[in-house]
Amino acid sequence: MDALGVEEKPVLAQVENGVGRLTLNRPQALNALTTAMCRDMAHTLSQWATDDRVRYVVLDHNGRAFCAGGDVRAAARSGRGDGEAARDFFRTEYRLNTLIKRFPKPFVALIDGVTMGGGVGISVHGSHRVSNENTLFAMPETGIGLFPDVGGGWFLPRMTGETGTWLALTGERLKGADVRAAGISTHHVAASDLPALKAELLAGPERHPKSGNRFSDSMARPNEFIDNILHRYDRPVGEPSYTEHLEAINRIFGKATLADIAIALKLEDSDWAQHQGEVLATRSPFSMSVTLRHLREGRRLETFEQVMEMEFRIASRLCQSHDFLEGVRAVLEDKDHSPHWLPQSIGCVSAHSVEALFQPLPRELYD
């Protein structure tokens, strides 16, 4: 609440100087997405897509985290019942992801701070993604019995080599410049420069000191205007910190099955590989099996919409699964970090149980 005791909206939207600004405003929950937040953003973006006043969109946040993900605790509560609220959340969130992916105007996401799960979904599909040394990226879903959704089936398998598979199965975190080096962000700036950068973006060409009287020309070419600003603040990044492991990542995480990956890690003579194996041993075997199938299928599919439909099929069923409910309990509710996965080992996951999640749903569930 503000000083007057009036509750602020979890998403703030305004149009000024030709710029549509969306601000995530749920800092006490690390800006975790709710169904209402996703619905509000989707409604706003749908209007701005055809609004001549809006030349481009800037997405930022209040608080120390950009967006820590979706409200999976609420999804788990629904999953323990009929699961309808959870399915509504995923349906609404995926529509928002698709709107951002297909948005007809520049979409600038300022990913400052923790950016995980659902936070990745509302940023990585935008035309411009700006990271800094405080950015922390991760898709940690296999640690709670879920899978890297929000379009993860599209962008992860299209990263260099098998980097996306490695990130998806292990939930490995990328920090700072690694986010840019991996291609998650399109630009990397110093955190100290972020206020000035944001001010220039929000001022728009009309008030920009370098625009002169060329407002109409600049607004007719918003991508060029944004690119010029970002170019001045962009900082070069070197090779990612995991470069020395890229050969092993591609060789091992490119194996056909999860069991093959686990065995290859055990046989690899390096501390890094042993650590990756130890991490996988803490993740849900069922969730990892689903994730690997999801990424391999996502690489084959031709359109983003096909991937999102596949992800809705998976999420609609997985939200009521034992491992998702147990993972949320262990990590987010009781916080004992000792989930009891079923099955407990990779070798016991049946191919039939995984394949069942990918089967078509009744058409009306997509509508």
C-alpha positions as CSV (number, residue, x, y, z in Angstrom):
1,M,0.0,0.0,0.0
2,D,1.1,3.6,-0.5
3,A,1.4,6.2,2.2
4,L,-2.4,6.8,2.1
5,G,-3.2,3.1,2.6
6,V,-4.3,2.7,-1.0
7,E,-3.3,-0.6,-2.5
8,E,-1.2,-0.3,-5.6
9,K,-2.0,-2.3,-8.7
10,P,0.4,-5.2,-9.3
11,V,1.0,-4.0,-12.8
12,L,1.1,-0.3,-13.7
13,A,0.4,0.8,-17.2
14,Q,0.7,4.3,-18.8
15,V,1.3,5.9,-22.1
16,E,3.4,9.0,-22.4
17,N,5.7,10.5,-25.1
18,G,4.7,7.7,-27.5
19,V,5.9,5.1,-25.0
20,G,3.8,2.4,-23.4
21,R,5.2,1.6,-20.0
22,L,4.4,-1.6,-18.1
23,T,5.8,-1.8,-14.6
24,L,5.7,-5.0,-12.5
25,N,4.6,-3.7,-9.1
26,R,4.5,-6.7,-6.7
27,P,7.9,-6.3,-5.1
28,Q,7.0,-8.0,-1.8
29,A,6.5,-11.2,-3.9
30,L,9.5,-10.6,-6.1
31,N,7.0,-9.6,-8.8
32,A,5.8,-13.2,-9.2
33,L,3.1,-13.4,-11.8
34,T,-0.5,-14.1,-11.0
35,T,-3.3,-14.9,-13.4
36,A,-4.7,-11.3,-12.9
37,M,-1.3,-9.8,-13.7
38,C,-0.9,-11.8,-16.9
39,R,-4.5,-11.0,-17.9
40,D,-4.0,-7.3,-17.3
41,M,-0.8,-7.2,-19.3
42,A,-2.3,-9.2,-22.2
43,H,-5.3,-6.8,-22.3
44,T,-3.1,-3.8,-22.3
45,L,-0.7,-5.1,-24.9
46,S,-3.6,-6.1,-27.1
47,Q,-4.8,-2.5,-27.0
48,W,-1.4,-0.9,-27.5
49,A,-0.7,-3.1,-30.5
50,T,-3.2,-1.0,-32.6
51,D,-2.9,2.3,-30.6
52,D,-1.2,4.9,-32.8
53,R,-0.1,6.8,-29.7
54,V,2.2,3.9,-28.7
55,R,5.3,3.5,-30.8
56,Y,7.1,1.0,-28.5
57,V,6.8,-0.6,-25.1
58,V,9.1,-0.6,-22.1
59,L,8.7,-3.3,-19.4
60,D,10.4,-2.5,-16.1
61,H,9.8,-3.3,-12.4
62,N,9.7,-2.0,-8.9
63,G,11.7,-3.7,-6.2
64,R,15.0,-5.7,-6.3
65,A,13.7,-8.6,-8.5
66,F,12.6,-8.2,-12.1
67,C,10.3,-11.3,-11.8
68,A,11.0,-14.4,-9.9
69,G,8.5,-16.5,-11.8
70,G,4.9,-17.5,-11.7
71,D,2.9,-17.9,-8.5
72,V,3.4,-21.7,-8.5
73,R,2.1,-22.0,-4.9
74,A,-1.3,-20.8,-6.1
75,A,-1.0,-23.3,-9.0
76,A,-0.2,-26.1,-6.6
77,R,-3.2,-25.2,-4.3
78,S,-5.4,-25.5,-7.4
79,G,-3.6,-28.7,-8.5
80,R,-4.6,-30.4,-5.2
81,G,-8.2,-29.8,-6.2
82,D,-9.7,-29.8,-9.7
83,G,-6.8,-27.9,-11.2
84,E,-9.0,-25.4,-13.1
85,A,-7.4,-22.3,-11.6
86,A,-3.9,-23.6,-12.4
87,R,-5.0,-24.3,-16.0
88,D,-6.4,-20.9,-16.3
89,F,-3.2,-19.4,-15.1
90,F,-1.1,-21.3,-17.6
91,R,-3.5,-20.5,-20.4
92,T,-3.4,-16.8,-19.6
93,E,0.3,-16.7,-19.1
94,Y,1.0,-18.5,-22.4
95,R,-1.3,-16.1,-24.3
96,L,0.7,-13.3,-22.8
97,N,4.0,-14.9,-23.9
98,T,2.6,-15.2,-27.4
99,L,1.5,-11.6,-27.5
100,I,5.0,-10.5,-26.6
101,K,6.6,-12.8,-29.2
102,R,4.2,-11.5,-31.9
103,F,4.0,-7.9,-30.7
104,P,4.1,-5.7,-33.9
105,K,6.1,-2.9,-32.2
106,P,9.5,-2.8,-30.4
107,F,9.2,-4.4,-26.9
108,V,12.1,-3.4,-24.5
109,A,12.4,-5.5,-21.3
110,L,14.8,-4.2,-18.7
111,I,15.7,-7.4,-16.9
112,D,17.4,-6.0,-13.8
113,G,17.7,-8.5,-10.9
114,V,16.2,-12.0,-10.5
115,T,14.6,-13.2,-13.8
116,M,13.3,-16.8,-13.5
117,G,10.6,-18.9,-15.0
118,G,7.6,-16.7,-15.7
119,G,9.9,-13.6,-15.7
120,V,11.9,-15.1,-18.5
121,G,8.6,-15.7,-20.5
122,I,7.7,-12.0,-20.3
123,S,11.1,-10.8,-21.4
124,V,13.0,-13.2,-23.6
125,H,10.5,-13.1,-26.4
126,G,10.7,-9.3,-26.7
127,S,12.6,-7.6,-29.4
128,H,15.1,-5.9,-27.0
129,R,16.3,-7.4,-23.7
130,V,18.7,-5.4,-21.5
131,S,20.7,-7.1,-18.8
132,N,23.2,-5.7,-16.3
133,E,25.6,-7.2,-13.7
134,N,22.7,-7.7,-11.3
135,T,20.7,-9.9,-13.7
136,L,20.2,-13.5,-12.5
137,F,18.7,-15.8,-15.1
138,A,17.4,-19.3,-14.4
139,M,14.8,-21.8,-15.5
140,P,14.7,-23.9,-12.2
141,E,11.5,-25.8,-12.8
142,T,12.8,-29.3,-12.7
143,G,13.6,-28.6,-9.0
144,I,9.9,-28.3,-8.2
145,G,8.6,-31.1,-10.5
146,L,7.6,-28.7,-13.3
147,F,9.2,-28.0,-16.7
148,P,10.8,-24.9,-18.3
149,D,7.6,-23.6,-20.0
150,V,6.7,-20.0,-21.0
151,G,8.2,-20.7,-24.4
152,G,11.2,-22.5,-23.1
153,G,10.5,-25.2,-25.7
154,W,11.1,-22.6,-28.3
155,F,14.1,-20.5,-27.2
156,L,16.1,-23.1,-25.1
157,P,16.7,-25.7,-27.9
158,R,17.6,-22.8,-30.2
159,M,20.5,-21.6,-28.1
160,T,24.0,-22.5,-29.1
161,G,24.6,-26.2,-29.1
162,E,23.1,-28.0,-26.1
163,T,23.4,-25.0,-23.8
164,G,19.6,-24.7,-23.4
165,T,19.3,-28.4,-22.6
166,W,21.9,-28.1,-19.9
167,L,20.3,-25.0,-18.4
168,A,16.8,-26.6,-18.5
169,L,17.7,-29.9,-16.9
170,T,20.0,-28.5,-14.1
171,G,18.4,-25.1,-13.5
172,E,21.9,-23.6,-13.7
173,R,21.9,-19.8,-13.1
174,L,23.5,-17.4,-15.4
175,K,24.7,-14.1,-13.9
176,G,25.5,-10.7,-15.3
177,A,27.4,-10.7,-18.6
178,D,26.8,-14.5,-19.1
179,V,23.1,-13.6,-19.7
180,R,24.2,-11.5,-22.7
181,A,26.9,-14.0,-23.8
182,A,24.3,-16.7,-23.9
183,G,21.9,-14.7,-26.0
184,I,19.2,-14.3,-23.4
185,S,19.6,-10.6,-23.5
186,T,20.3,-8.5,-26.6
187,H,22.2,-5.7,-24.8
188,H,24.2,-5.5,-21.6
189,V,24.6,-2.2,-19.6
190,A,26.1,-1.1,-16.3
191,A,23.6,-1.1,-13.5
192,S,24.7,2.4,-12.7
193,D,23.7,3.5,-16.2
194,L,20.2,2.0,-16.0
195,P,18.4,5.0,-14.6
196,A,19.7,7.3,-17.4
197,L,19.0,4.6,-20.0
198,K,15.5,4.2,-18.8
199,A,14.9,7.9,-18.7
200,E,15.9,8.3,-22.3
201,L,13.7,5.4,-23.4
202,L,10.7,6.7,-21.5
203,A,11.2,10.3,-22.7
204,G,10.7,9.2,-26.3
205,P,12.0,11.1,-29.3
206,E,9.8,14.1,-28.6
207,R,11.9,15.1,-25.6
208,H,15.1,13.5,-26.5
209,P,18.0,16.0,-26.6
210,K,19.4,14.4,-29.8
211,S,16.1,14.4,-31.6
212,G,15.8,18.1,-32.4
213,N,12.6,18.7,-34.4
214,R,12.7,15.2,-36.0
215,F,9.9,13.8,-33.7
216,S,7.8,12.4,-36.6
217,D,10.8,10.9,-38.4
218,S,12.1,9.3,-35.2
219,M,8.7,8.0,-34.2
220,A,8.3,6.5,-37.7
221,R,11.4,4.4,-37.0
222,P,11.2,3.4,-33.4
223,N,13.5,0.4,-33.7
224,E,16.2,2.7,-35.0
225,F,15.6,5.2,-32.2
226,I,15.8,2.5,-29.5
227,D,18.9,0.9,-31.1
228,N,20.7,4.2,-31.1
229,I,20.1,4.7,-27.4
230,L,21.0,1.1,-26.5
231,H,24.2,1.2,-28.6
232,R,25.5,4.1,-26.5
233,Y,25.0,2.3,-23.3
234,D,25.8,-1.2,-24.4
235,R,28.9,-2.8,-22.8
236,P,31.0,-5.5,-24.5
237,V,31.0,-8.9,-22.9
238,G,33.5,-11.7,-23.4
239,E,33.1,-15.4,-23.6
240,P,30.7,-16.9,-21.1
241,S,32.1,-18.3,-17.9
242,Y,31.1,-21.8,-18.9
243,T,33.1,-21.6,-22.2
244,E,35.6,-24.2,-21.0
245,H,32.7,-26.7,-20.5
246,L,31.0,-26.1,-23.9
247,E,32.5,-29.1,-25.6
248,A,31.3,-31.3,-22.7
249,I,27.9,-29.6,-22.6
250,N,27.3,-30.3,-26.3
251,R,28.6,-33.8,-26.2
252,I,26.9,-35.0,-23.0
253,F,23.6,-33.0,-23.0
254,G,23.1,-33.9,-26.7
255,K,22.7,-37.6,-25.7
256,A,19.4,-39.2,-26.8
257,T,18.0,-40.1,-23.3
258,L,18.2,-38.7,-19.8
259,A,19.8,-42.0,-18.7
260,D,22.5,-41.6,-21.3
261,I,23.1,-38.0,-20.1
262,A,23.4,-39.2,-16.4
263,I,25.8,-42.0,-17.4
264,A,27.9,-39.8,-19.5
265,L,28.3,-37.3,-16.6
266,K,29.4,-40.1,-14.3
267,L,32.0,-41.3,-16.8
268,E,33.4,-37.9,-17.4
269,D,36.6,-37.3,-15.5
270,S,36.0,-33.7,-14.3
271,D,34.8,-32.0,-11.1
272,W,32.4,-30.0,-13.3
273,A,30.7,-33.1,-14.7
274,Q,30.5,-34.7,-11.3
275,H,28.8,-31.6,-9.9
276,Q,26.3,-31.6,-12.8
277,G,25.5,-35.2,-12.0
278,E,25.0,-34.4,-8.3
279,V,22.6,-31.6,-9.3
280,L,20.5,-33.8,-11.6
281,A,20.3,-36.3,-8.7
282,T,18.3,-33.7,-6.7
283,R,15.8,-32.9,-9.5
284,S,12.6,-34.7,-10.3
285,P,13.4,-37.7,-12.6
286,F,9.9,-37.5,-14.1
287,S,10.2,-33.7,-14.6
288,M,13.6,-34.0,-16.3
289,S,12.3,-36.7,-18.6
290,V,9.4,-34.6,-19.6
291,T,11.7,-31.6,-20.1
292,L,14.1,-33.4,-22.4
293,R,11.2,-34.7,-24.5
294,H,9.7,-31.2,-24.5
295,L,13.0,-29.6,-25.7
296,R,13.6,-32.2,-28.4
297,E,10.0,-31.7,-29.7
298,G,10.3,-27.9,-29.4
299,R,13.4,-27.9,-31.6
300,R,11.4,-29.8,-34.3
301,L,8.3,-27.6,-34.3
302,E,8.1,-24.8,-36.8
303,T,6.1,-22.1,-35.0
304,F,6.1,-20.5,-31.6
305,E,2.3,-21.2,-31.4
306,Q,2.8,-24.9,-31.9
307,V,5.3,-24.9,-29.0
308,M,2.9,-23.0,-26.7
309,E,0.1,-25.4,-27.5
310,M,2.4,-28.3,-26.6
311,E,3.3,-26.6,-23.3
312,F,-0.3,-26.1,-22.4
313,R,-0.9,-29.8,-22.9
314,I,2.0,-30.6,-20.6
315,A,1.2,-27.9,-17.9
316,S,-2.5,-28.8,-17.8
317,R,-1.6,-32.3,-16.7
318,L,1.6,-31.7,-14.8
319,C,-0.1,-29.2,-12.4
320,Q,-1.9,-32.1,-10.7
321,S,1.1,-34.5,-10.7
322,H,2.7,-35.9,-7.6
323,D,6.1,-34.4,-8.3
324,F,4.8,-30.9,-8.9
325,L,2.8,-30.8,-5.7
326,E,5.6,-32.4,-3.7
327,G,8.2,-30.1,-5.2
328,V,6.2,-27.0,-4.2
329,R,5.7,-28.4,-0.8
330,A,9.4,-29.2,-0.2
331,V,10.9,-26.0,-1.7
332,L,8.3,-23.3,-1.3
333,E,5.9,-24.3,1.5
334,D,7.6,-26.5,4.2
335,K,11.0,-25.5,2.8
336,D,12.6,-28.7,4.0
337,H,14.2,-29.1,0.5
338,S,13.7,-32.9,0.7
339,P,11.2,-33.8,-1.9
340,H,10.1,-37.4,-2.3
341,W,10.0,-37.9,-6.0
342,L,8.0,-40.6,-7.7
343,P,9.7,-42.4,-9.2
344,Q,12.9,-41.8,-7.4
345,S,15.3,-42.7,-10.2
346,I,15.7,-41.9,-13.8
347,G,15.6,-45.5,-14.9
348,C,12.2,-46.0,-13.4
349,V,10.4,-43.3,-15.4
350,S,8.2,-45.0,-18.0
351,A,8.1,-43.6,-21.5
352,H,4.4,-44.1,-21.6
353,S,3.8,-41.8,-18.6
354,V,5.9,-39.1,-20.2
355,E,4.2,-39.4,-23.6
356,A,0.8,-39.2,-22.0
357,L,1.4,-35.5,-21.1
358,F,2.0,-34.6,-24.8
359,Q,-1.3,-36.0,-26.1
360,P,-4.0,-33.5,-27.5
361,L,-6.5,-32.0,-25.1
362,P,-10.1,-31.4,-25.9
363,R,-10.2,-28.4,-28.2
364,E,-12.3,-26.2,-25.8
365,L,-9.5,-26.2,-23.2
366,Y,-7.4,-23.9,-25.6
367,D,-10.3,-21.4,-26.0
